[in-house]
Amino acid sequence: AREVPIETLVEFKRGKTQCWLHDDNNPSMFHGTRTNSAVCSVCDKKLGPIDVLMTRDGYTFVEAVKQLCGRA
């Protein structure tokens, strides 16, 4: 589940997107290509694929893993 490309879950435009963890008027979350993560420079969070589904979509850990592994 951790190997699912983060860009299939988060739409980055020119490598950035708005962070859903705080009120973000200017895109402050960037694509960590080497670490397959979404990293926010404002709230200092680094999210992998599982974290994205848990924080953005409200999945539990088990639900997120199942979703990413195609067993939802």
PDB file with SEQRES, HELIX, SHEET and CRYST1 records, atoms N, CA, C and O in Angstrom:
SEQRES   1 A   72  ALA ARG GLU VAL PRO ILE GLU THR LEU VAL GLU PHE LYS          
SEQRES   2 A   72  ARG GLY LYS THR GLN CYS TRP LEU HIS ASP ASP ASN ASN          
SEQRES   3 A   72  PRO SER MET PHE HIS GLY THR ARG THR ASN SER ALA VAL          
SEQRES   4 A   72  CYS SER VAL CYS ASP LYS LYS LEU GLY PRO ILE ASP VAL          
SEQRES   5 A   72  LEU MET THR ARG ASP GLY TYR THR PHE VAL GLU ALA VAL          
SEQRES   6 A   72  LYS GLN LEU CYS GLY ARG ALA                                  
HELIX    1 AA1 ILE A    6  THR A    8  5                                   3    
HELIX    2 AA2 PRO A   49  ASP A   57  1                                   9    
HELIX    3 AA3 PHE A   61  LEU A   68  1                                   8    
SHEET    1 AA1 4 LYS A  16  THR A  17  0                                        
SHEET    2 AA1 4 MET A  29  GLY A  32 -1                                        
SHEET    3 AA1 4 SER A  37  CYS A  40 -1                                        
SHEET    4 AA1 4 LYS A  46  LEU A  47 -1                                        
CRYST1    1.000    1.000    1.000  90.00  90.00  90.00 P 1           1          
ATOM      1  N   ALA A   1       0.829  -1.195   0.000  1.00  0.00           N  
ATOM      2  CA  ALA A   1       0.000   0.000   0.000  1.00  0.00           C  
ATOM      3  C   ALA A   1       0.874   1.259   0.000  1.00  0.00           C  
ATOM      4  O   ALA A   1       0.502   2.279  -0.580  1.00  0.00           O  
ATOM      5  N   ARG A   2       2.031   1.179   0.652  1.00  0.00           N  
ATOM      6  CA  ARG A   2       2.916   2.352   0.711  1.00  0.00           C  
ATOM      7  C   ARG A   2       3.582   2.654  -0.627  1.00  0.00           C  
ATOM      8  O   ARG A   2       4.108   3.748  -0.833  1.00  0.00           O  
ATOM      9  N   GLU A   3       3.559   1.684  -1.529  1.00  0.00           N  
ATOM     10  CA  GLU A   3       4.212   1.833  -2.828  1.00  0.00           C  
ATOM     11  C   GLU A   3       3.298   2.450  -3.894  1.00  0.00           C  
ATOM     12  O   GLU A   3       3.760   2.764  -4.991  1.00  0.00           O  
ATOM     13  N   VAL A   4       2.005   2.627  -3.583  1.00  0.00           N  
ATOM     14  CA  VAL A   4       1.087   3.248  -4.546  1.00  0.00           C  
ATOM     15  C   VAL A   4       1.577   4.670  -4.813  1.00  0.00           C  
ATOM     16  O   VAL A   4       1.776   5.437  -3.871  1.00  0.00           O  
ATOM     17  N   PRO A   5       1.772   5.032  -6.071  1.00  0.00           N  
ATOM     18  CA  PRO A   5       2.273   6.388  -6.374  1.00  0.00           C  
ATOM     19  C   PRO A   5       1.349   7.471  -5.800  1.00  0.00           C  
ATOM     20  O   PRO A   5       0.147   7.485  -6.069  1.00  0.00           O  
ATOM     21  N   ILE A   6       1.924   8.360  -5.018  1.00  0.00           N  
ATOM     22  CA  ILE A   6       1.162   9.411  -4.346  1.00  0.00           C  
ATOM     23  C   ILE A   6       0.432  10.302  -5.350  1.00  0.00           C  
ATOM     24  O   ILE A   6      -0.633  10.838  -5.044  1.00  0.00           O  
ATOM     25  N   GLU A   7       0.998  10.461  -6.543  1.00  0.00           N  
ATOM     26  CA  GLU A   7       0.358  11.322  -7.540  1.00  0.00           C  
ATOM     27  C   GLU A   7      -0.926  10.716  -8.106  1.00  0.00           C  
ATOM     28  O   GLU A   7      -1.679  11.410  -8.789  1.00  0.00           O  
ATOM     29  N   THR A   8      -1.189   9.437  -7.833  1.00  0.00           N  
ATOM     30  CA  THR A   8      -2.475   8.846  -8.231  1.00  0.00           C  
ATOM     31  C   THR A   8      -3.570   9.175  -7.216  1.00  0.00           C  
ATOM     32  O   THR A   8      -4.752   8.958  -7.483  1.00  0.00           O  
ATOM     33  N   LEU A   9      -3.180   9.695  -6.058  1.00  0.00           N  
ATOM     34  CA  LEU A   9      -4.132  10.038  -5.001  1.00  0.00           C  
ATOM     35  C   LEU A   9      -4.305  11.537  -4.820  1.00  0.00           C  
ATOM     36  O   LEU A   9      -5.368  11.999  -4.405  1.00  0.00           O  
ATOM     37  N   VAL A  10      -3.270  12.289  -5.127  1.00  0.00           N  
ATOM     38  CA  VAL A  10      -3.263  13.740  -4.929  1.00  0.00           C  
ATOM     39  C   VAL A  10      -2.944  14.403  -6.267  1.00  0.00           C  
ATOM     40  O   VAL A  10      -1.984  14.021  -6.937  1.00  0.00           O  
ATOM     41  N   GLU A  11      -3.747  15.394  -6.659  1.00  0.00           N  
ATOM     42  CA  GLU A  11      -3.503  16.101  -7.911  1.00  0.00           C  
ATOM     43  C   GLU A  11      -2.551  17.266  -7.665  1.00  0.00           C  
ATOM     44  O   GLU A  11      -2.921  18.280  -7.073  1.00  0.00           O  
ATOM     45  N   PHE A  12      -1.335  17.100  -8.126  1.00  0.00           N  
ATOM     46  CA  PHE A  12      -0.321  18.143  -8.014  1.00  0.00           C  
ATOM     47  C   PHE A  12      -0.288  18.931  -9.314  1.00  0.00           C  
ATOM     48  O   PHE A  12      -0.306  18.347 -10.398  1.00  0.00           O  
ATOM     49  N   LYS A  13      -0.239  20.247  -9.211  1.00  0.00           N  
ATOM     50  CA  LYS A  13      -0.066  21.102 -10.382  1.00  0.00           C  
ATOM     51  C   LYS A  13       1.282  21.797 -10.235  1.00  0.00           C  
ATOM     52  O   LYS A  13       1.514  22.552  -9.291  1.00  0.00           O  
ATOM     53  N   ARG A  14       2.154  21.525 -11.186  1.00  0.00           N  
ATOM     54  CA  ARG A  14       3.537  22.015 -11.122  1.00  0.00           C  
ATOM     55  C   ARG A  14       4.197  21.613  -9.808  1.00  0.00           C  
ATOM     56  O   ARG A  14       4.971  22.374  -9.227  1.00  0.00           O  
ATOM     57  N   GLY A  15       3.876  20.403  -9.351  1.00  0.00           N  
ATOM     58  CA  GLY A  15       4.515  19.857  -8.159  1.00  0.00           C  
ATOM     59  C   GLY A  15       3.939  20.299  -6.832  1.00  0.00           C  
ATOM     60  O   GLY A  15       4.472  19.936  -5.783  1.00  0.00           O  
ATOM     61  N   LYS A  16       2.843  21.087  -6.847  1.00  0.00           N  
ATOM     62  CA  LYS A  16       2.262  21.595  -5.599  1.00  0.00           C  
ATOM     63  C   LYS A  16       0.748  21.428  -5.590  1.00  0.00           C  
ATOM     64  O   LYS A  16       0.114  21.284  -6.635  1.00  0.00           O  
ATOM     65  N   THR A  17       0.183  21.452  -4.382  1.00  0.00           N  
ATOM     66  CA  THR A  17      -1.260  21.421  -4.210  1.00  0.00           C  
ATOM     67  C   THR A  17      -1.603  22.086  -2.876  1.00  0.00           C  
ATOM     68  O   THR A  17      -0.729  22.320  -2.041  1.00  0.00           O  
ATOM     69  N   GLN A  18      -2.878  22.382  -2.693  1.00  0.00           N  
ATOM     70  CA  GLN A  18      -3.300  22.965  -1.413  1.00  0.00           C  
ATOM     71  C   GLN A  18      -3.371  21.867  -0.359  1.00  0.00           C  
ATOM     72  O   GLN A  18      -3.818  20.754  -0.636  1.00  0.00           O  
ATOM     73  N   CYS A  19      -2.934  22.185   0.828  1.00  0.00           N  
ATOM     74  CA  CYS A  19      -2.953  21.239   1.945  1.00  0.00           C  
ATOM     75  C   CYS A  19      -4.346  21.222   2.564  1.00  0.00           C  
ATOM     76  O   CYS A  19      -4.908  22.278   2.854  1.00  0.00           O  
ATOM     77  N   TRP A  20      -4.899  20.044   2.766  1.00  0.00           N  
ATOM     78  CA  TRP A  20      -6.234  19.893   3.363  1.00  0.00           C  
ATOM     79  C   TRP A  20      -6.180  19.829   4.886  1.00  0.00           C  
ATOM     80  O   TRP A  20      -7.222  19.708   5.531  1.00  0.00           O  
ATOM     81  N   LEU A  21      -4.994  19.909   5.470  1.00  0.00           N  
ATOM     82  CA  LEU A  21      -4.849  19.822   6.923  1.00  0.00           C  
ATOM     83  C   LEU A  21      -4.976  21.170   7.626  1.00  0.00           C  
ATOM     84  O   LEU A  21      -5.078  21.230   8.852  1.00  0.00           O  
ATOM     85  N   HIS A  22      -4.971  22.251   6.849  1.00  0.00           N  
ATOM     86  CA  HIS A  22      -5.119  23.589   7.415  1.00  0.00           C  
ATOM     87  C   HIS A  22      -5.721  24.490   6.343  1.00  0.00           C  
ATOM     88  O   HIS A  22      -5.830  24.093   5.183  1.00  0.00           O  
ATOM     89  N   ASP A  23      -6.108  25.686   6.724  1.00  0.00           N  
ATOM     90  CA  ASP A  23      -6.658  26.652   5.775  1.00  0.00           C  
ATOM     91  C   ASP A  23      -5.515  27.112   4.872  1.00  0.00           C  
ATOM     92  O   ASP A  23      -4.626  27.848   5.300  1.00  0.00           O  
ATOM     93  N   ASP A  24      -5.552  26.674   3.644  1.00  0.00           N  
ATOM     94  CA  ASP A  24      -4.433  26.896   2.735  1.00  0.00           C  
ATOM     95  C   ASP A  24      -4.913  27.623   1.489  1.00  0.00           C  
ATOM     96  O   ASP A  24      -5.498  27.008   0.598  1.00  0.00           O  
ATOM     97  N   ASN A  25      -4.671  28.924   1.421  1.00  0.00           N  
ATOM     98  CA  ASN A  25      -5.075  29.719   0.259  1.00  0.00           C  
ATOM     99  C   ASN A  25      -4.089  29.607  -0.896  1.00  0.00           C  
ATOM    100  O   ASN A  25      -4.474  29.712  -2.060  1.00  0.00           O  
ATOM    101  N   ASN A  26      -2.832  29.397  -0.576  1.00  0.00           N  
ATOM    102  CA  ASN A  26      -1.791  29.219  -1.583  1.00  0.00           C  
ATOM    103  C   ASN A  26      -1.234  27.809  -1.440  1.00  0.00           C  
ATOM    104  O   ASN A  26      -0.937  27.384  -0.323  1.00  0.00           O  
ATOM    105  N   PRO A  27      -1.084  27.077  -2.530  1.00  0.00           N  
ATOM    106  CA  PRO A  27      -0.577  25.710  -2.434  1.00  0.00           C  
ATOM    107  C   PRO A  27       0.743  25.642  -1.662  1.00  0.00           C  
ATOM    108  O   PRO A  27       1.742  26.242  -2.060  1.00  0.00           O  
ATOM    109  N   SER A  28       0.727  24.908  -0.563  1.00  0.00           N  
ATOM    110  CA  SER A  28       1.924  24.786   0.262  1.00  0.00           C  
ATOM    111  C   SER A  28       2.380  23.338   0.403  1.00  0.00           C  
ATOM    112  O   SER A  28       3.390  23.067   1.052  1.00  0.00           O  
ATOM    113  N   MET A  29       1.641  22.404  -0.202  1.00  0.00           N  
ATOM    114  CA  MET A  29       2.011  20.996  -0.138  1.00  0.00           C  
ATOM    115  C   MET A  29       2.678  20.631  -1.461  1.00  0.00           C  
ATOM    116  O   MET A  29       2.140  20.892  -2.537  1.00  0.00           O  
ATOM    117  N   PHE A  30       3.854  20.025  -1.361  1.00  0.00           N  
ATOM    118  CA  PHE A  30       4.565  19.668  -2.581  1.00  0.00           C  
ATOM    119  C   PHE A  30       4.778  18.166  -2.684  1.00  0.00           C  
ATOM    120  O   PHE A  30       4.679  17.434  -1.699  1.00  0.00           O  
ATOM    121  N   HIS A  31       5.069  17.734  -3.883  1.00  0.00           N  
ATOM    122  CA  HIS A  31       5.253  16.328  -4.207  1.00  0.00           C  
ATOM    123  C   HIS A  31       6.678  15.911  -3.862  1.00  0.00           C  
ATOM    124  O   HIS A  31       7.635  16.361  -4.492  1.00  0.00           O  
ATOM    125  N   GLY A  32       6.810  15.052  -2.863  1.00  0.00           N  
ATOM    126  CA  GLY A  32       8.112  14.495  -2.519  1.00  0.00           C  
ATOM    127  C   GLY A  32       8.373  13.285  -3.396  1.00  0.00           C  
ATOM    128  O   GLY A  32       8.050  12.158  -3.021  1.00  0.00           O  
ATOM    129  N   THR A  33       8.954  13.515  -4.558  1.00  0.00           N  
ATOM    130  CA  THR A  33       9.102  12.444  -5.542  1.00  0.00           C  
ATOM    131  C   THR A  33      10.019  11.320  -5.065  1.00  0.00           C  
ATOM    132  O   THR A  33       9.748  10.152  -5.343  1.00  0.00           O  
ATOM    133  N   ARG A  34      11.068  11.637  -4.372  1.00  0.00           N  
ATOM    134  CA  ARG A  34      12.007  10.603  -3.888  1.00  0.00           C  
ATOM    135  C   ARG A  34      11.400   9.750  -2.779  1.00  0.00           C  
ATOM    136  O   ARG A  34      11.729   8.572  -2.639  1.00  0.00           O  
ATOM    137  N   THR A  35      10.519  10.352  -1.999  1.00  0.00           N  
ATOM    138  CA  THR A  35       9.957   9.636  -0.850  1.00  0.00           C  
ATOM    139  C   THR A  35       8.518   9.182  -1.068  1.00  0.00           C  
ATOM    140  O   THR A  35       7.901   8.629  -0.157  1.00  0.00           O  
ATOM    141  N   ASN A  36       7.974   9.411  -2.270  1.00  0.00           N  
ATOM    142  CA  ASN A  36       6.583   9.064  -2.580  1.00  0.00           C  
ATOM    143  C   ASN A  36       5.651   9.629  -1.515  1.00  0.00           C  
ATOM    144  O   ASN A  36       4.881   8.899  -0.892  1.00  0.00           O  
ATOM    145  N   SER A  37       5.733  10.933  -1.322  1.00  0.00           N  
ATOM    146  CA  SER A  37       4.951  11.566  -0.263  1.00  0.00           C  
ATOM    147  C   SER A  37       4.447  12.937  -0.690  1.00  0.00           C  
ATOM    148  O   SER A  37       4.873  13.500  -1.698  1.00  0.00           O  
ATOM    149  N   ALA A  38       3.533  13.448   0.110  1.00  0.00           N  
ATOM    150  CA  ALA A  38       3.046  14.818  -0.017  1.00  0.00           C  
ATOM    151  C   ALA A  38       3.532  15.540   1.235  1.00  0.00           C  
ATOM    152  O   ALA A  38       3.228  15.118   2.351  1.00  0.00           O  
ATOM    153  N   VAL A  39       4.272  16.607   1.062  1.00  0.00           N  
ATOM    154  CA  VAL A  39       4.912  17.297   2.178  1.00  0.00           C  
ATOM    155  C   VAL A  39       4.420  18.739   2.243  1.00  0.00           C  
ATOM    156  O   VAL A  39       4.497  19.471   1.256  1.00  0.00           O  
ATOM    157  N   CYS A  40       3.913  19.146   3.407  1.00  0.00           N  
ATOM    158  CA  CYS A  40       3.441  20.517   3.584  1.00  0.00           C  
ATOM    159  C   CYS A  40       4.514  21.332   4.296  1.00  0.00           C  
ATOM    160  O   CYS A  40       4.970  20.979   5.383  1.00  0.00           O  
ATOM    161  N   SER A  41       4.900  22.423   3.661  1.00  0.00           N  
ATOM    162  CA  SER A  41       5.934  23.281   4.237  1.00  0.00           C  
ATOM    163  C   SER A  41       5.387  24.198   5.327  1.00  0.00           C  
ATOM    164  O   SER A  41       6.165  24.802   6.065  1.00  0.00           O  
ATOM    165  N   VAL A  42       4.057  24.314   5.443  1.00  0.00           N  
ATOM    166  CA  VAL A  42       3.460  25.180   6.461  1.00  0.00           C  
ATOM    167  C   VAL A  42       3.204  24.408   7.754  1.00  0.00           C  
ATOM    168  O   VAL A  42       3.637  24.830   8.826  1.00  0.00           O  
ATOM    169  N   CYS A  43       2.506  23.288   7.657  1.00  0.00           N  
ATOM    170  CA  CYS A  43       2.184  22.533   8.884  1.00  0.00           C  
ATOM    171  C   CYS A  43       3.196  21.418   9.163  1.00  0.00           C  
ATOM    172  O   CYS A  43       3.044  20.661  10.122  1.00  0.00           O  
ATOM    173  N   ASP A  44       4.221  21.323   8.325  1.00  0.00           N  
ATOM    174  CA  ASP A  44       5.338  20.405   8.538  1.00  0.00           C  
ATOM    175  C   ASP A  44       4.898  18.940   8.605  1.00  0.00           C  
ATOM    176  O   ASP A  44       5.420  18.168   9.409  1.00  0.00           O  
ATOM    177  N   LYS A  45       3.940  18.561   7.760  1.00  0.00           N  
ATOM    178  CA  LYS A  45       3.466  17.178   7.707  1.00  0.00           C  
ATOM    179  C   LYS A  45       4.002  16.502   6.459  1.00  0.00           C  
ATOM    180  O   LYS A  45       4.086  17.111   5.393  1.00  0.00           O  
ATOM    181  N   LYS A  46       4.364  15.237   6.606  1.00  0.00           N  
ATOM    182  CA  LYS A  46       4.804  14.411   5.493  1.00  0.00           C  
ATOM    183  C   LYS A  46       3.866  13.216   5.434  1.00  0.00           C  
ATOM    184  O   LYS A  46       3.817  12.409   6.362  1.00  0.00           O  
ATOM    185  N   LEU A  47       3.115  13.105   4.332  1.00  0.00           N  
ATOM    186  CA  LEU A  47       2.084  12.087   4.213  1.00  0.00           C  
ATOM    187  C   LEU A  47       2.390  11.111   3.092  1.00  0.00           C  
ATOM    188  O   LEU A  47       2.693  11.508   1.968  1.00  0.00           O  
ATOM    189  N   GLY A  48       2.305   9.827   3.416  1.00  0.00           N  
ATOM    190  CA  GLY A  48       2.409   8.788   2.408  1.00  0.00           C  
ATOM    191  C   GLY A  48       1.015   8.431   1.926  1.00  0.00           C  
ATOM    192  O   GLY A  48       0.037   9.036   2.366  1.00  0.00           O  
ATOM    193  N   PRO A  49       0.907   7.458   1.029  1.00  0.00           N  
ATOM    194  CA  PRO A  49      -0.401   7.082   0.490  1.00  0.00           C  
ATOM    195  C   PRO A  49      -1.428   6.706   1.560  1.00  0.00           C  
ATOM    196  O   PRO A  49      -2.583   7.124   1.475  1.00  0.00           O  
ATOM    197  N   ILE A  50      -1.033   5.937   2.545  1.00  0.00           N  
ATOM    198  CA  ILE A  50      -1.962   5.530   3.612  1.00  0.00           C  
ATOM    199  C   ILE A  50      -2.427   6.752   4.390  1.00  0.00           C  
ATOM    200  O   ILE A  50      -3.614   6.893   4.685  1.00  0.00           O  
ATOM    201  N   ASP A  51      -1.492   7.632   4.722  1.00  0.00           N  
ATOM    202  CA  ASP A  51      -1.812   8.852   5.470  1.00  0.00           C  
ATOM    203  C   ASP A  51      -2.791   9.747   4.717  1.00  0.00           C  
ATOM    204  O   ASP A  51      -3.671  10.360   5.320  1.00  0.00           O  
ATOM    205  N   VAL A  52      -2.631   9.817   3.392  1.00  0.00           N  
ATOM    206  CA  VAL A  52      -3.535  10.648   2.585  1.00  0.00           C  
ATOM    207  C   VAL A  52      -4.969  10.167   2.749  1.00  0.00           C  
ATOM    208  O   VAL A  52      -5.864  10.967   3.022  1.00  0.00           O  
ATOM    209  N   LEU A  53      -5.194   8.870   2.585  1.00  0.00           N  
ATOM    210  CA  LEU A  53      -6.560   8.354   2.703  1.00  0.00           C  
ATOM    211  C   LEU A  53      -7.113   8.513   4.120  1.00  0.00           C  
ATOM    212  O   LEU A  53      -8.311   8.738   4.295  1.00  0.00           O  
ATOM    213  N   MET A  54      -6.259   8.399   5.120  1.00  0.00           N  
ATOM    214  CA  MET A  54      -6.718   8.536   6.509  1.00  0.00           C  
ATOM    215  C   MET A  54      -7.063   9.994   6.838  1.00  0.00           C  
ATOM    216  O   MET A  54      -8.109  10.258   7.430  1.00  0.00           O  
ATOM    217  N   THR A  55      -6.207  10.928   6.465  1.00  0.00           N  
ATOM    218  CA  THR A  55      -6.432  12.334   6.854  1.00  0.00           C  
ATOM    219  C   THR A  55      -7.422  13.045   5.951  1.00  0.00           C  
ATOM    220  O   THR A  55      -8.235  13.834   6.433  1.00  0.00           O  
ATOM    221  N   ARG A  56      -7.371  12.785   4.665  1.00  0.00           N  
ATOM    222  CA  ARG A  56      -8.227  13.487   3.718  1.00  0.00           C  
ATOM    223  C   ARG A  56      -9.602  12.838   3.580  1.00  0.00           C  
ATOM    224  O   ARG A  56     -10.616  13.529   3.488  1.00  0.00           O  
ATOM    225  N   ASP A  57      -9.629  11.499   3.567  1.00  0.00           N  
ATOM    226  CA  ASP A  57     -10.866  10.790   3.260  1.00  0.00           C  
ATOM    227  C   ASP A  57     -11.509  10.107   4.461  1.00  0.00           C  
ATOM    228  O   ASP A  57     -12.604   9.557   4.345  1.00  0.00           O  
ATOM    229  N   GLY A  58     -10.841  10.136   5.617  1.00  0.00           N  
ATOM    230  CA  GLY A  58     -11.432   9.601   6.837  1.00  0.00           C  
ATOM    231  C   GLY A  58     -11.381   8.091   6.993  1.00  0.00           C  
ATOM    232  O   GLY A  58     -12.107   7.534   7.817  1.00  0.00           O  
ATOM    233  N   TYR A  59     -10.537   7.416   6.219  1.00  0.00           N  
ATOM    234  CA  TYR A  59     -10.401   5.973   6.362  1.00  0.00           C  
ATOM    235  C   TYR A  59      -9.645   5.617   7.636  1.00  0.00           C  
ATOM    236  O   TYR A  59      -8.832   6.401   8.126  1.00  0.00           O  
ATOM    237  N   THR A  60      -9.919   4.430   8.168  1.00  0.00           N  
ATOM    238  CA  THR A  60      -9.069   3.887   9.223  1.00  0.00           C  
ATOM    239  C   THR A  60      -7.819   3.344   8.540  1.00  0.00           C  
ATOM    240  O   THR A  60      -7.760   3.265   7.313  1.00  0.00           O  
ATOM    241  N   PHE A  61      -6.826   2.972   9.336  1.00  0.00           N  
ATOM    242  CA  PHE A  61      -5.593   2.418   8.766  1.00  0.00           C  
ATOM    243  C   PHE A  61      -5.898   1.175   7.927  1.00  0.00           C  
ATOM    244  O   PHE A  61      -5.436   1.063   6.791  1.00  0.00           O  
ATOM    245  N   VAL A  62      -6.672   0.245   8.480  1.00  0.00           N  
ATOM    246  CA  VAL A  62      -6.990  -1.003   7.783  1.00  0.00           C  
ATOM    247  C   VAL A  62      -7.775  -0.727   6.502  1.00  0.00           C  
ATOM    248  O   VAL A  62      -7.503  -1.336   5.467  1.00  0.00           O  
ATOM    249  N   GLU A  63      -8.740   0.178   6.561  1.00  0.00           N  
ATOM    250  CA  GLU A  63      -9.523   0.535   5.375  1.00  0.00           C  
ATOM    251  C   GLU A  63      -8.631   1.132   4.289  1.00  0.00           C  
ATOM    252  O   GLU A  63      -8.779   0.811   3.110  1.00  0.00           O  
ATOM    253  N   ALA A  64      -7.709   2.000   4.692  1.00  0.00           N  
ATOM    254  CA  ALA A  64      -6.806   2.641   3.733  1.00  0.00           C  
ATOM    255  C   ALA A  64      -5.913   1.609   3.052  1.00  0.00           C  
ATOM    256  O   ALA A  64      -5.727   1.649   1.836  1.00  0.00           O  
ATOM    257  N   VAL A  65      -5.368   0.694   3.832  1.00  0.00           N  
ATOM    258  CA  VAL A  65      -4.504  -0.344   3.258  1.00  0.00           C  
ATOM    259  C   VAL A  65      -5.294  -1.210   2.286  1.00  0.00           C  
ATOM    260  O   VAL A  65      -4.817  -1.508   1.191  1.00  0.00           O  
ATOM    261  N   LYS A  66      -6.488  -1.612   2.675  1.00  0.00           N  
ATOM    262  CA  LYS A  66      -7.331  -2.435   1.789  1.00  0.00           C  
ATOM    263  C   LYS A  66      -7.656  -1.686   0.509  1.00  0.00           C  
ATOM    264  O   LYS A  66      -7.596  -2.266  -0.575  1.00  0.00           O  
ATOM    265  N   GLN A  67      -7.997  -0.410   0.613  1.00  0.00           N  
ATOM    266  CA  GLN A  67      -8.330   0.405  -0.561  1.00  0.00           C  
ATOM    267  C   GLN A  67      -7.130   0.487  -1.510  1.00  0.00           C  
ATOM    268  O   GLN A  67      -7.276   0.327  -2.722  1.00  0.00           O  
ATOM    269  N   LEU A  68      -5.972   0.731  -0.958  1.00  0.00           N  
ATOM    270  CA  LEU A  68      -4.785   0.881  -1.780  1.00  0.00           C  
ATOM    271  C   LEU A  68      -4.302  -0.443  -2.388  1.00  0.00           C  
ATOM    272  O   LEU A  68      -3.656  -0.460  -3.436  1.00  0.00           O  
ATOM    273  N   CYS A  69      -4.621  -1.526  -1.724  1.00  0.00           N  
ATOM    274  CA  CYS A  69      -4.242  -2.852  -2.236  1.00  0.00           C  
ATOM    275  C   CYS A  69      -5.307  -3.433  -3.159  1.00  0.00           C  
ATOM    276  O   CYS A  69      -5.157  -4.548  -3.659  1.00  0.00           O  
ATOM    277  N   GLY A  70      -6.392  -2.675  -3.387  1.00  0.00           N  
ATOM    278  CA  GLY A  70      -7.419  -3.109  -4.309  1.00  0.00           C  
ATOM    279  C   GLY A  70      -8.402  -4.118  -3.749  1.00  0.00           C  
ATOM    280  O   GLY A  70      -9.045  -4.846  -4.505  1.00  0.00           O  
ATOM    281  N   ARG A  71      -8.524  -4.170  -2.426  1.00  0.00           N  
ATOM    282  CA  ARG A  71      -9.440  -5.113  -1.789  1.00  0.00           C  
ATOM    283  C   ARG A  71     -10.541  -4.397  -1.042  1.00  0.00           C  
ATOM    284  O   ARG A  71     -11.022  -4.888  -0.021  1.00  0.00           O  
ATOM    285  N   ALA A  72     -10.944  -3.243  -1.538  1.00  0.00           N  
ATOM    286  CA  ALA A  72     -11.976  -2.451  -0.849  1.00  0.00           C  
ATOM    287  C   ALA A  72     -13.347  -3.057  -1.032  1.00  0.00           C  
ATOM    288  O   ALA A  72     -14.331  -2.522  -0.521  1.00  0.00           O  
TER     289      ALA A  72                                                      
END                                                                             
